[in-house]
Amino acid sequence: MPSRRKLDILILSDIHLGTYGCHAAELNAYLKTVKPKTLILNGDIIDMWQFNKYYFPASHIKVLKRIIGFVSEGTEVYYLTGNHDDNLRRFTDLHMGNLHLSDKLLLRIGDQKAWVFHGDVFDLTMKYSKVVARLGSIGYNTLIFLNRAINKLSMLAGYGKVSLSKKIKDSVKSAIKFIDDFETTATDLGIENGYDFVICGHIHRPVIKRVTSKNGSIMYLNSGDWIENLTALEFSNGEWTLFQYDEENFINSAENEPEEESTSAIPAVQFEDMILQQLRL
């Protein structure tokens, strides 16, 4: 195996293991190439909302095994809960060696402070109507499933891939306003509390940018997702960069991963019981 890139910090969010839209094979191919000192899993890593689908393929299990491998190598791993894995919030502030479960993380990077959290706390739909949020999630996952089928046909016809959900979010005014409001709220609170960085997930919109308001300035970062964008945040040599999965560079590794369906896959409900049982010990 070729040498892995050493990273000071790696941040992943919105992997949504257990859903048809999760690009687990691609994520596995990427994780093989890095060795982080600190790994932050910033919410919606395991999609517990979808556990009733009895779907958890071997490639998804491999992602979890790779994360456990980081723990065994001495990497500090922080699992920050999101809305799709909010069942884990009952165990918040749990520490097992170098594996930590929490809702947020205040991280010191030299003489600077970073505020890391998933971001669903700013989502009014999540706050006031989880039923509506879950219905929206079902619609989104259905769209992603259809999108993957359409892309297979498009590639066979010699055309490129297209993201239907991205096109909708980029064209619907209410979706654009939601993202703008989300980023404004996060950065305003970050400035107010004296942080140098505010780092979120949740909205599946990867970005690194400086935000300046009348109250001050702050770096806003979002790690994106592994459903549409296939992105991660990397910190090394004092600099943040946004990793974007490149299929051509990783194609050989990705092809070695099993397909979505596998004889070694286990029902997602059974897997959830396994996780919760371990946490109760």
Secondary structure, DSSP 8 states (H G I E B T S, - for coil): ----EEEEEEEE----BTSTT--HHHHHHHHTTEEEEEEEEES-SB-GGGGGG----HHHHHHHHHHHHHHHTT-EEEEE--STTGGGGGG-SEEETTEEEESEEEEEETTEEEEEE--GGG-HHHHH-HHHHHHHHHHHHHHHHHHHHHHHHHHHTT-----HHHHHHHH-HHHHHHHHHHHHHHHHHHHHTT-SEEEE-SS---EEEEEEETTEEEEEEE---TTTT-EEEEEETTEEEEEE--HHHHHHHHHTS--SS-TT---HHHHHHHHHHHHH-
